[in-house]
Amino acid sequence: MFAGKDYDRWYIAPYERDAIRPHVLGKFRDLLEATAKSPAMQSYLDNWISADSEAFARIKQHPEQYRAQPGAPPLGGKRGLNENYGRELMELHTLGVDGGYTQKDVIEVARCFTGWTIASPKENPQFYFDERIHDPGEKIVLGKKIHGRGIRDGEQVLDLLAKNPHTAHHISLQLAQYFVADAPPEALVERMAKTWKKTNGRFARSDAHDDLLPGVLGARVVSREGENAV
């Protein structure tokens, strides 16, 4: 995140308060969606201006069918697909740069997130899904079909990425690098990734199920490597 980008200087504090803090010890999938819908992330990675390039022709041809819903942001000028969020979502937020995705996957993910935008960006910025500029076609991400169902396209991608083994390893490595060492032992990363899979990507113990494992962070805390961290 960069405070000098557009409106992000005003969006960063709510981003940390509303998207990060409530989910930091919960499930990664919930954190992933909260950040995806955050005006700060939408603005920083330009997804709020991303649109199906064919949408404007559809709207012109069928204005009654694509009439704006209450609360919808202004349609704005004709524009096309922006790949920034789709790329960073996989490279940094989930799979990692060696996570097995291709440029085609980047494009398909970007298509899935068309229509994820911001309503009232200058006054009361809120996430808004604008069906008018969403790409309704079928997409294929990492070999899986995403079936043109509006906002569910993006949510299905988040489900897919959160459950991917590359994500478990990549995020576990990042956590181990932060808490233990720049080059943490691979055995520790693997234990954390294994715990990730057992707890469905939960960072810490669930307060509703005492029989669950302590979570990904717990795997680090109880490790010998973690005891030696400085």
C-alpha positions in Angstrom: 0.0 0.0 0.0 1.2 3.5 -0.8 -0.3 6.6 0.8 0.6 8.8 -2.1 -1.6 6.8 -4.5 -4.9 8.7 -5.3 -7.2 8.5 -2.3 -5.2 5.9 -0.4 -3.9 8.4 2.1 -7.4 8.5 3.5 -8.1 4.8 3.0 -5.2 3.3 4.8 -6.4 3.8 8.4 -9.8 2.2 7.7 -8.1 -0.5 5.8 -6.0 -1.6 8.8 -9.0 -1.1 11.2 -11.7 -2.7 9.2 -10.0 -5.2 6.9 -6.9 -6.4 8.7 -7.4 -6.2 12.5 -10.7 -8.1 12.7 -9.3 -11.0 10.7 -5.6 -11.2 11.7 -6.1 -14.2 14.0 -9.0 -15.7 12.1 -9.2 -17.6 8.8 -7.1 -16.4 5.9 -10.0 -16.7 3.5 -11.9 -14.1 5.4 -8.9 -11.8 5.5 -8.4 -12.3 1.8 -12.0 -11.2 1.0 -11.9 -8.3 3.4 -8.8 -6.9 1.7 -10.2 -7.6 -1.8 -13.3 -5.5 -1.0 -11.3 -2.7 0.8 -11.5 0.7 -1.0 -7.7 1.0 -0.2 -6.8 -2.2 -2.1 -9.3 -1.4 -4.9 -7.7 2.0 -5.4 -4.1 1.0 -4.9 -4.2 -1.8 -7.5 -6.6 0.0 -9.8 -9.3 -2.7 -9.7 -12.0 -0.1 -9.1 -11.6 1.1 -12.7 -11.3 -2.3 -14.3 -14.2 -3.2 -16.6 -15.2 -5.6 -19.3 -14.4 -3.7 -22.5 -17.6 -5.0 -24.1 -19.7 -3.7 -21.2 -20.2 -0.3 -22.7 -21.5 -1.5 -26.0 -24.0 -3.8 -24.1 -25.2 -0.8 -22.0 -25.6 1.4 -25.1 -27.6 -1.3 -26.9 -29.8 -2.3 -23.9 -30.0 0.8 -21.6 -33.1 -0.5 -19.8 -31.6 -3.8 -19.0 -28.4 -2.3 -17.6 -30.0 0.6 -15.7 -27.9 1.6 -12.6 -29.1 0.2 -9.3 -29.5 2.5 -6.2 -26.1 3.4 -4.8 -24.2 2.5 -8.0 -21.2 4.8 -8.8 -21.2 6.8 -12.0 -20.4 4.6 -15.0 -17.5 6.7 -16.1 -15.9 6.7 -19.5 -15.2 3.6 -21.6 -12.3 1.6 -20.4 -11.1 -2.0 -20.3 -9.5 -4.7 -18.2 -6.9 -3.9 -15.6 -4.7 -6.8 -14.5 -2.9 -5.2 -11.5 -5.0 -6.8 -8.7 -5.3 -10.2 -10.4 -1.5 -10.4 -10.7 -0.7 -9.2 -7.2 -3.5 -11.4 -5.7 -1.6 -14.5 -6.9 2.0 -13.3 -6.8 2.0 -11.6 -3.4 -1.2 -12.4 -1.5 -1.6 -16.1 -2.1 0.3 -18.5 -4.4 3.7 -16.8 -4.6 5.7 -16.0 -7.7 6.5 -19.7 -8.2 2.9 -20.8 -7.5 2.2 -22.3 -10.8 0.0 -19.6 -12.4 0.4 -18.2 -15.9 -0.2 -14.8 -17.6 -3.5 -16.4 -18.9 -4.5 -17.0 -15.3 -3.8 -13.3 -14.5 -6.1 -12.2 -17.2 -8.8 -14.7 -16.2 -8.6 -13.6 -12.6 -8.8 -10.0 -13.6 -12.0 -10.8 -15.6 -13.5 -12.4 -12.6 -13.0 -9.2 -10.5 -14.5 -6.8 -13.1 -17.3 -4.9 -11.4 -15.6 -4.9 -8.0 -15.3 -1.2 -7.4 -15.9 1.7 -5.0 -19.1 3.7 -4.4 -18.6 7.4 -3.3 -14.8 7.3 -3.3 -14.5 10.9 -2.1 -17.1 11.0 0.6 -18.0 7.6 2.1 -16.0 5.0 0.2 -17.6 1.6 0.2 -17.2 -1.6 -1.7 -19.7 -1.9 -4.5 -20.3 -4.6 -7.1 -21.4 -3.1 -10.4 -22.9 -5.8 -12.5 -23.0 -3.5 -15.5 -19.3 -3.6 -16.1 -18.7 -7.2 -15.0 -17.5 -9.7 -17.6 -20.3 -12.3 -17.7 -18.4 -14.9 -19.7 -17.0 -18.2 -18.5 -13.4 -18.1 -17.1 -10.9 -20.7 -16.4 -8.5 -20.1 -13.5 -5.7 -22.6 -12.7 -7.6 -25.2 -14.8 -10.9 -24.7 -12.9 -14.1 -23.3 -14.6 -15.5 -20.1 -13.1 -19.1 -19.9 -14.3 -20.1 -16.2 -14.9 -22.3 -15.6 -11.8 -21.6 -12.0 -11.1 -19.9 -11.3 -7.8 -19.5 -15.0 -7.2 -16.8 -15.1 -9.9 -14.4 -13.2 -7.6 -15.5 -15.1 -4.5 -14.9 -18.4 -6.2 -11.4 -17.3 -7.2 -10.7 -16.4 -3.5 -12.0 -19.8 -2.4 -9.8 -21.5 -5.0 -6.6 -19.6 -4.1 -7.1 -19.8 -0.3 -7.3 -23.6 -0.5 -4.3 -24.0 -2.9 -1.3 -25.8 -1.3 1.0 -23.1 -2.8 -0.8 -20.5 -0.8 -0.3 -22.6 2.4 3.4 -22.8 1.8 3.9 -19.2 0.6 2.0 -17.6 3.6 3.7 -19.9 6.1 7.1 -19.0 4.7 6.3 -15.3 5.0 5.1 -15.7 8.6 8.2 -17.7 9.5 10.4 -15.1 7.9 8.8 -12.4 9.9 8.7 -14.2 13.3 11.8 -16.5 13.1 14.4 -15.7 10.5 15.0 -14.4 7.0 15.8 -18.0 5.9 13.6 -20.1 8.2 14.2 -23.9 8.4 12.1 -25.6 5.7 10.9 -28.2 8.3 9.2 -25.3 10.2 7.6 -23.9 7.1 6.3 -27.4 6.2 4.8 -27.9 9.7 3.1 -24.5 9.5 1.8 -25.4 6.0 0.5 -28.7 7.3 -1.3 -27.0 10.2 -2.7 -24.5 7.6 -4.4 -27.4 5.8 -5.7 -29.0 9.0 -7.2 -25.8 10.2 -8.4 -24.5 6.8 -6.0 -21.6 6.9 -6.7 -20.4 10.5 -4.0 -18.2 11.9 -4.8 -19.0 15.6 -7.0 -21.2 17.8 -10.7 -20.9 17.2 -12.6 -19.6 20.3 -15.6 -21.8 19.3 -13.8 -25.2 19.0 -11.3 -25.9 21.7 -10.3 -29.2 20.1 -8.9 -27.5 17.0 -5.1 -27.2 16.6 -3.6 -23.9 17.8 -3.4 -22.7 14.2 -0.6 -21.7 11.8 0.9 -19.2 14.2 0.7 -21.8 17.0 2.7 -24.2 14.9 5.5 -21.6 14.9 5.1 -20.7 18.6 5.5 -24.3 19.8 8.4 -25.1 17.5 12.0 -25.3 18.6 12.9 -22.9 15.8 10.4 -20.4 17.3 12.0 -20.7 20.7 15.3 -19.6 19.3 13.9 -16.6 17.3 15.1 -13.2 18.2 
